[in-house]
Amino acid sequence: MLKGKFAVLSIGAAALLCLQVAGVSTVNSGIVSKCNSTASSPGTYPVDVNDVAFACPRGDNNTNGFADVNPDLILVNNLTISVTVKDNTNAPIVGMPAADIWTKGCADGLVLCGGSGTVNASAATDALGMTTIIGDMATGGCDTGVNVVVQGVVLGGGVCPVICLGIAVRTPDFTRPGDGAPDGVVTLVDFTSLVKGFPVNYQSPPKAYVACYDLVGSPAFGTVNLGDFAKFGEHFNHPC
């Protein structure tokens, strides 16, 4: 019995030696480390007033990936997410499938249409374990930032610093009948909710500003106006 165990160990050692002889300098465990893996974006957290991405349950967001929804800022603040996936030995994990890398809301305020398929990496990880996330999100709800998830592991957290990226996600799917939570479809219930937040500047006293209703930042984020209604109208009745 012991001979069998030693034989298995010998085979494993021989395989490792062959990899080293062949010039393969990095051998990883394949187990994603939420502490060694990283994610970053130009956005800061708490979110800068302009680092906002518009999303729709259908995924037809009319933006350049995670670019700011204010057209004047798209070329200035492209909110592409950079991801580096490493294992518990700090070695890069090469070839992690794009479908295994996605995002979620930091405060779990987003309804992810299609679950992990809401938005994925643009490609599998390269020789350094790196890739990017630039696609449109198919989601409802609203959140003040996003986490990156790799094979079900949220990067950061626990004994490691939480990685909440400074990209606020806003959608026209605000609520659903009964409990107020988003439901993955843009309906009259959402329109009623938007009306309650408009106009914020012409009431006495003024209504409180609700950032989730501020969809387009036109001319600037910080007020709910007709531009937000127009954006809502473009995506009315859009489901997951």
Buried (B, 14 or more C-beta within 10 A) or exposed (E): EEEEEEEEEEEEEEEEEEEEEEEEEBEBEEEBBBBBBBBBBBBEBEBBBBBBBBBBBBBEBEBBBBBBBBBEBBEEBBBBBBBBBBBBEEBBBBEBEBEBBBBBBBEEBBBBBBEBEBBBBBEBBEEEBBBBBBBBBBBBBBBBBBBBBBBEBBBBBEEEEBBBBBBBBBBBBBBBEEEEEBBBBBBEBBBEBBEEBBEBEEEEEEBEBBBBBBBBBBEEBEBBBEBBBEBBEBBEEBBB
